[in-house]
Amino acid sequence: MLTLADVRDWLKSFGFAEHYYIGKLDNKEQKSIGVYQRKETGTPRITIGGLDNTRYDMKRISVLLHWNQNARETEEAALAFWEKLREVTNVQIGETHVDYLMLLVP
């Protein structure tokens, strides 16, 4: 099972930010990346034949980059991080092999 903590730890391996967290934090440090669970939509994905025949599942998360008070620097950091994630291939997060990252919002 893929957890938010697994994703946070995987993002740490990029060495991009200074602070990483999961869930809501009242006082975010500058140069931080947060990982949040997104609301699941629809019914669980189970193929015909049941769980034994279901090859993959999806985990919906949001990644928030909180950089600093300078809008230009924050946008540049967000775009650089977005590009790093777009280039990722052959992903292993914790004990879970990830076939596909779908980046929805730049």
C-alpha positions in Angstrom: 0.0 0.0 0.0 1.3 3.4 -0.9 1.1 6.0 1.9 1.5 9.8 1.9 4.6 9.2 4.0 6.1 7.0 1.3 5.4 9.7 -1.3 6.9 12.4 1.0 10.0 10.3 1.5 10.3 9.7 -2.2 10.1 13.4 -2.9 12.9 14.0 -0.4 15.2 12.0 -2.6 15.0 14.8 -5.2 16.8 17.1 -2.7 14.7 20.0 -4.0 13.3 21.6 -0.9 14.5 22.1 2.7 11.3 20.8 4.4 8.8 18.1 3.6 5.5 17.3 5.3 2.2 15.5 5.0 -1.1 16.8 6.0 -1.9 20.4 7.2 0.8 22.4 8.9 -0.2 25.7 10.4 3.2 27.4 10.1 4.8 26.3 6.9 8.5 26.7 6.6 9.8 28.4 3.5 11.2 26.1 0.8 8.7 23.4 1.8 6.9 20.7 -0.1 3.6 19.3 1.3 1.8 16.1 0.3 -2.0 15.9 0.8 -4.6 13.2 0.1 -7.0 14.2 -2.6 -10.7 13.3 -2.3 -11.4 10.0 -4.1 -14.0 10.2 -6.8 -16.3 7.5 -8.1 -16.3 3.9 -7.1 -13.3 1.7 -6.4 -11.5 0.5 -9.5 -12.0 -3.3 -9.7 -11.9 -5.1 -13.0 -14.3 -7.8 -14.2 -13.2 -10.9 -12.3 -12.5 -9.2 -9.0 -9.4 -8.1 -7.2 -7.4 -11.0 -8.4 -7.7 -9.7 -11.9 -7.2 -6.0 -11.1 -3.7 -5.0 -12.2 -3.4 -1.5 -10.9 -5.0 1.1 -8.7 -4.8 4.9 -8.4 -3.8 7.2 -5.5 -4.8 10.8 -5.9 -2.6 13.3 -4.1 -1.8 17.0 -4.2 1.8 18.3 -3.9 2.0 21.9 -2.6 5.2 23.8 -3.0 5.5 26.7 -0.5 8.6 28.6 -1.3 8.9 32.2 -0.1 7.2 35.6 -0.3 8.6 36.4 -3.8 6.1 35.4 -6.4 8.6 35.2 -9.2 11.0 33.0 -7.3 8.1 30.8 -6.1 6.8 30.3 -9.6 10.3 29.5 -10.9 10.8 26.9 -8.2 7.3 25.4 -8.9 8.1 25.1 -12.6 11.5 23.6 -12.0 9.9 21.0 -9.6 7.2 20.3 -12.1 9.8 19.6 -14.8 11.7 17.2 -12.4 8.5 15.2 -11.9 7.7 15.2 -15.6 11.0 13.6 -16.3 10.7 10.8 -13.8 10.6 7.2 -15.2 10.7 3.8 -13.7 9.3 4.9 -10.3 9.6 2.9 -7.1 8.0 4.6 -4.1 8.5 2.6 -0.9 7.5 -1.0 -1.7 5.2 0.1 -4.6 6.1 0.2 -8.3 4.4 3.2 -9.9 3.6 2.7 -13.6 2.5 6.2 -14.3 2.5 9.7 -12.9 -0.3 11.9 -14.1 0.5 15.5 -13.4 -2.8 17.4 -13.7 -2.1 21.0 -12.6 1.2 22.7 -13.4 
